[in-house]
Each structure stands twice: as C-alpha cells, then as structure tokens.
Amino acid sequence: MAALDWEQIRRRRLARSHLIDRAPRERLIEVVRDVCGIHAQVMGAAGLSIAARVEGITQEDVRAELWERRSLAKTWTIRGTLHLHPAEELPLWCAATRAMGPPWHEQYGLDEEQGNELLDAIGDALDERCLLREELAEEVAKRTGEWTREWIGSGWGYIIGSAAAVGKLCHGPPRGAKVTFVRTDQWIGWQDVDPDEALREAAGRFLETYGPTGPRQFAEWFGMKPREAQPLFESLGAVEVEAAAAHGHLRLLPEYDCYVMGFRERDQLVPEKMRERVKMHPKGRFEGIAAVPTILVDGVVAGLWRRARKGKRVEIVVEPERKLSAQERREMEAEAQRIGTFLGVEPTLRVGRLDA
C-alpha cells in the first residue's frame, strides 16, 4: 500500500476517533476504548469530548456510566494525568504506566517494604469507604505517621497517583465539588496485568487510532522517553493502516480533546496563522493547542471557541480563522445545539473575538 499523505492521515484519524460518523448511544464505552481513553483533568471537557463522538448523550449519561453502572473509571494513567477508561480496561492502562522508570517508592526515599506498608495503609483506609482527599490523608497519617499527610493531601496526586497505578484506588463519586477516592478492587474489580505486555498493547492501540506515526509521537503522547519507545515500536512490526475517504465535518472540540492530544505532529494539525493566534490565548501561550477549545474542519484547526454557562443557557463564542461556508455555518449551529443538549441548557451562538 502506498504511503498516505497528510490529508488522508487526518481523515483516517478522524474516522478512528469517531469524529466523522458519531457512534450511537449504546456504543459510548466502545468509543472511549477506541480513542485510548478520555483526558479528564477537566471533567467538563471530558464530557464534551465524549459528546463530540456519541450521538445525543447528556452529562447525566456520562455520570451514570461513571458512578452508577461503573462501566467507566477515572484515574491517573497516560502522561500521569487523569483519564477515563472502560472499567474493565483500567488494569491494562495502569499496568502500562508501571512499565517505565524505577519503582515508585524510590522517588520518595522509601524502600520496597516501606512502600508496600504505605500502599496497604491506603487500601485499609479505603476499605468499604469513599473518602475525600483530606479524609484519606488523615486516615493514612493515623496508620503511617504525619510524614505522609502532605503527600497524600496534595492536589498534584503524588503518592495517590502511585497507589492508583497499582490498583489501590481510583476516583469515586464527587461529594459536591470535591473529589473522592474508593478502592479499585471493591469499586470495579481488579486483576494484575504484566506491565511490559500492557505497554506493548497501549502502543498498538495508539497506532490503531492515531497511526501512521512513530515512536517519538507515541512517547510524547504516553509520557516516556523516545529511546524507550523505539524498541517497543520495532517489536510491533509493520502495522497496516487504511485511508478514510470521507470528508471530515466541522466539529467543536473542547480543551484537551483526545484527537488533539493524540495528534503529536502539530505542524500538520495547526496552520501557521492559527499558531500565532493560539500564542495569544491565555492558556495557549503556556500549553499550546492542547489547552484551547478548537474549531476543527476536516481534521485541521480552523479557529478557537469558548463556552460560558449562564443559568439555563450556555453562551458559545466562536472565532473562525476564515469565513465559513454556508454548510460549515449549519454544522456550527448543529454543534452548538449538541453542546446545549449535552449540558441540558439552551445554547446561544455568537461569532466574534474570544477576548472581546
């Protein structure tokens, strides 16, 4: 098969990411699997990422999968950041993160026995309980000593993230605006997975969705050193990729959307003119295109947008980089309506500068 050009690669990634044809409601979990997880550092954005790919869902549908049916799970995985994964696949993604670097306890100056004691204390504290971060820090400090309180209580994860990687905890239902933690084995079940096999599976999944691509791009996406990814990719051998012929639609993607996060060749995603605009964005100047909600047209960033919830309405302001066609304007209006449906409010759409 001849090598794909960038137009074909973008359309292939769009198709594999469910951004050309949205999936029906009953395939929500399958969609999350297909895109290798949903970045969930900002839960509002995570929900919109799913809604961009699944037809007609609401916030309540996502919450039900997480906290009632428990078919989705939330914890730290790719790049050490919070993601949503199908619950049955959480051990796989956690194991893949353990395949790299030295044992977690060494970064805290602990030996293996001390590390195991600390993890056991976390598991004991959460036994049949759902605790706030500060409550967990209190309970673990009672069992291990005050030295653990700051590490457990920090919003940056630290030891909590390390405990998540070995299946000791994951996120539980929020208590108001605060996050809670539960024992993974009691919440969704747990089984050990070989870390090296899990990492190889993760690389294969990445290629399925975001290929064709190389080890450096996978390393950036997953959060590892490129030299460690090179032999991993060599072990996968040749991977067949097919072109997608369908033209991509206009889509409004939230910040940290998985299509953007998986598209590491940013010069083929963001035109030069848009790169300058992104640098002017409050978050874009520090984090680049990943942190900015984007207008996507046929797989290319063609503008920025923002949303603001105002009572029973959501104001959506779009700033396209060029004049939109009549078809693109219709698709923009449909996107605004979809976001309103997801949030359960009436949308208003306005074209203009985001900083106006």
C-alpha positions in Angstrom: 0.0 0.0 0.0 1.3 3.5 -0.9 2.2 5.9 1.9 -0.7 8.1 3.0 -0.5 11.9 2.5 -1.4 14.2 5.4 -4.9 14.8 4.2 -5.5 11.0 4.2 -3.8 10.6 7.6 -6.0 13.3 9.1 -9.2 11.8 7.8 -8.1 8.3 9.0 -7.5 9.7 12.5 -10.9 11.5 12.3 -12.7 8.3 11.4 -10.9 6.2 14.0 -11.7 8.9 16.6 -15.4 8.8 15.7 -15.3 12.4 14.5 -16.7 11.7 11.0 -19.6 9.5 12.0 -20.8 9.7 15.6 -21.5 6.4 17.3 -24.9 5.6 18.8 -25.6 5.9 22.5 -25.1 2.2 23.2 -21.5 2.3 22.0 -20.3 5.0 24.4 -17.9 2.7 26.3 -16.6 1.3 23.0 -15.9 4.8 21.8 -13.8 5.6 25.0 -11.9 2.4 24.3 -11.3 3.2 20.7 -9.7 6.6 21.4 -7.4 5.2 24.1 -9.1 6.9 26.9 -10.5 10.4 27.5 -8.3 13.1 29.1 -10.2 14.0 32.3 -8.1 16.6 34.1 -11.1 18.9 33.4 -14.3 16.9 33.7 -16.4 19.4 31.8 -14.1 19.0 28.8 -14.0 15.2 29.2 -17.8 15.0 28.9 -17.8 17.2 25.8 -15.1 15.0 24.2 -17.4 12.0 24.6 -20.4 14.0 23.4 -18.5 15.0 20.2 -18.3 11.3 19.3 -21.5 9.8 20.6 -24.9 10.8 19.3 -27.4 12.6 21.6 -25.9 12.0 25.0 -26.1 14.2 28.1 -24.0 14.9 31.1 -26.2 12.5 33.1 -25.4 9.7 30.7 -21.6 10.1 31.4 -22.2 10.4 35.1 -24.3 7.3 35.1 -21.6 5.3 33.4 -19.1 6.5 35.9 -20.9 6.5 39.2 -23.9 4.2 38.8 -23.1 1.5 36.2 -19.4 1.8 36.9 -18.6 0.9 33.3 -16.2 3.9 33.1 -13.4 4.5 35.6 -11.4 7.6 36.4 -7.7 7.6 37.5 -4.2 8.7 36.6 -2.8 6.9 33.5 -1.4 8.4 30.3 1.2 11.1 30.9 0.5 10.8 34.6 -2.8 12.7 34.1 -6.4 11.8 34.9 -8.2 9.8 32.2 -11.5 8.0 31.8 -11.2 4.4 30.6 -13.6 1.5 30.3 -13.6 0.0 33.8 -12.6 -3.5 32.6 -9.5 -2.0 30.9 -8.3 0.1 33.8 -5.8 -2.6 35.0 -4.3 -2.6 31.4 -3.7 1.2 31.3 -2.4 1.3 34.9 0.0 -1.6 34.2 1.3 0.2 31.1 2.3 3.2 33.3 4.2 0.9 35.6 6.4 -0.4 32.8 8.6 2.7 32.8 11.2 4.1 35.2 12.3 3.0 38.7 9.8 1.7 41.3 7.5 4.4 42.5 8.7 4.3 46.2 12.2 5.3 45.3 11.2 8.9 44.4 10.0 9.3 48.0 13.2 7.8 49.5 11.3 4.7 50.6 12.5 1.1 50.4 10.2 -1.6 48.9 8.9 -2.7 52.3 8.0 0.9 53.4 6.3 1.5 50.1 4.2 -1.7 50.5 3.2 -0.7 54.0 2.1 2.7 52.8 0.0 1.2 50.0 -1.5 -1.2 52.4 -2.4 1.7 54.7 -4.2 3.4 51.8 -6.1 0.2 51.0 -7.0 -0.3 54.6 -8.2 3.4 55.0 -10.5 3.0 52.0 -11.9 -0.4 52.9 -15.6 -0.2 52.1 -15.4 3.6 52.2 -15.4 6.6 49.9 -13.2 9.3 51.2 -12.3 12.9 50.4 -8.6 13.6 49.7 -8.2 15.3 53.1 -10.0 12.4 54.8 -7.8 9.9 53.2 -4.7 11.9 54.2 -6.0 11.9 57.8 -6.6 8.1 57.9 -3.3 7.2 56.3 -1.4 9.5 58.6 -3.0 7.7 61.6 -1.6 4.4 60.2 1.8 5.5 59.0 2.7 8.8 60.6 2.4 12.5 59.9 5.1 12.4 57.2 2.6 11.1 54.7 -0.1 13.7 55.2 1.2 16.3 52.8 2.0 13.8 50.0 -1.5 12.2 50.3 -3.3 15.5 50.6 -1.6 17.3 47.7 -3.8 18.1 44.7 -0.9 17.0 42.4 -1.5 13.3 43.1 1.9 12.3 44.3 1.5 9.1 46.3 -2.2 8.9 45.4 -1.2 8.6 41.7 1.3 5.9 42.5 -1.3 4.0 44.5 -3.7 4.3 41.6 -1.1 2.7 39.2 -1.1 -0.5 41.3 -4.9 -0.6 41.7 -5.2 0.6 45.3 -7.6 3.4 44.5 -9.5 5.3 41.8 -11.9 8.2 41.8 -15.2 7.7 43.4 -18.4 9.8 43.1 -17.8 13.5 43.8 -19.0 15.0 47.0 -20.2 18.4 45.9 -17.3 20.0 44.1 -14.7 17.8 45.8 -13.3 14.5 44.5 -13.4 11.3 46.5 -11.5 8.0 46.3 -12.5 4.4 46.5 -10.7 1.1 46.5 -10.4 0.0 42.9 -10.9 -3.7 43.6 -14.1 -3.0 45.5 -15.4 -0.4 43.1 -14.9 -2.1 39.7 -12.8 -5.2 40.3 -9.1 -5.7 39.6 -6.7 -8.1 38.1 -2.9 -7.9 37.7 -1.6 -7.3 34.2 2.0 -7.7 33.1 3.4 -4.1 32.7 5.5 -4.9 29.6 2.7 -6.6 27.8 0.3 -3.8 28.8 2.7 -1.1 27.4 3.0 -3.1 24.1 -0.8 -3.2 23.9 -1.0 0.5 24.6 1.4 1.2 21.7 -0.6 -1.0 19.4 -3.8 0.8 20.4 -2.2 4.2 19.8 -1.2 3.1 16.3 -4.7 1.8 15.5 -6.3 5.2 16.3 -3.5 7.8 15.7 -1.3 6.0 13.1 0.5 6.1 10.9 3.0 7.6 13.3 6.3 6.8 15.0 7.9 6.1 18.4 8.7 9.7 19.2 5.0 10.7 18.8 3.9 7.7 21.0 6.5 8.7 23.6 5.2 12.3 23.8 1.6 11.1 24.0 2.2 8.4 26.6 4.8 10.2 28.7 8.0 8.3 28.2 11.5 8.8 26.7 11.7 8.4 22.9 14.6 6.0 23.2 12.5 3.7 25.3 9.7 3.7 22.7 12.0 2.8 19.8 12.4 -0.9 20.6 8.8 -1.1 21.6 7.7 0.0 18.1 10.2 -2.3 16.5 8.6 -5.2 18.3 5.2 -4.3 16.9 6.5 -4.7 13.3 4.6 -3.3 10.3 1.1 -2.1 11.1 -1.5 -2.0 8.3 -3.3 1.4 8.0 -6.1 2.2 5.7 -7.2 5.5 4.3 -10.5 7.1 5.1 -12.2 8.6 2.1 -15.0 10.5 3.8 -14.6 14.3 4.2 -14.4 15.5 7.8 -17.1 17.7 9.2 -16.8 20.8 11.3 -16.5 19.9 15.0 -16.2 22.0 18.2 -13.7 20.1 20.3 -13.1 21.0 24.0 -9.7 21.6 25.5 -7.5 18.5 26.0 -9.6 16.6 23.4 -8.1 13.2 22.6 -7.8 13.9 18.9 -5.6 16.9 19.6 -3.7 15.1 22.3 -3.0 12.1 20.0 -2.0 14.3 17.1 1.6 15.0 18.0 2.7 16.3 14.6 1.2 19.7 15.5 2.5 21.4 12.4 0.1 19.2 10.4 -2.8 20.0 12.8 -2.4 23.7 13.4 -1.8 26.1 10.4 0.9 28.7 10.9 -1.7 31.5 11.1 -3.5 29.7 13.9 -0.3 29.0 15.8 0.1 32.7 16.2 -3.5 33.1 17.4 -3.0 30.2 19.9 0.0 32.0 21.4 -2.3 34.9 22.2 -4.7 32.7 24.1 -4.3 32.8 28.0 -3.8 29.1 28.2 -2.4 28.5 24.7 0.6 30.6 25.3 1.7 28.2 28.0 0.3 24.8 26.9 -0.2 25.3 23.2 -3.1 24.0 21.2 -3.9 21.2 23.7 -5.3 23.6 26.3 -7.6 25.5 23.9 -11.1 24.6 22.6 -10.8 24.3 18.9 -12.9 24.6 15.8 -11.9 21.6 13.7 -12.6 21.5 9.9 -11.7 18.3 8.1 -9.2 17.5 10.8 -7.4 20.8 10.8 -7.7 23.5 13.5 -9.7 26.3 11.8 -10.4 28.6 14.8 -11.0 28.8 18.5 -14.1 28.9 20.7 -15.2 29.3 24.3 -18.2 28.4 26.4 -19.7 30.1 29.4 -22.6 28.7 31.4 -25.1 31.4 32.4 -28.0 29.9 34.4 -30.2 27.9 32.0 -28.2 28.9 29.0 -24.7 28.3 27.6 -23.1 31.1 25.6 -20.8 29.8 22.8 -18.5 32.3 21.2 -16.6 31.1 18.0 -13.7 32.7 16.4 -13.1 31.0 13.0 -9.8 31.9 11.2 -11.7 32.4 7.9 -15.2 33.0 6.6 -17.2 29.8 6.8 -19.2 28.3 4.0 -23.0 28.0 4.3 -22.6 24.3 5.0 -20.0 25.0 7.7 -22.3 27.6 9.4 -25.0 25.0 9.5 -22.6 22.5 11.0 -21.5 25.1 13.6 -25.1 25.7 14.6 -25.7 22.0 14.9 -22.6 21.7 17.1 -23.8 24.5 19.4 -27.2 22.7 19.7 -25.4 19.4 20.5 -23.4 21.1 23.3 -26.6 22.7 24.7 -28.3 19.3 24.7 -25.4 17.7 26.4 -25.3 20.3 29.1 -29.1 20.4 29.4 -29.4 24.1 28.7 -30.3 26.4 25.8 -27.3 27.4 23.6 -26.6 30.8 22.2 -24.1 31.1 19.4 -22.1 34.2 18.6 -19.2 34.8 16.1 -16.5 37.2 17.3 -13.2 37.6 19.1 -12.9 35.4 22.2 -11.3 38.3 24.1 -14.0 40.8 23.2 
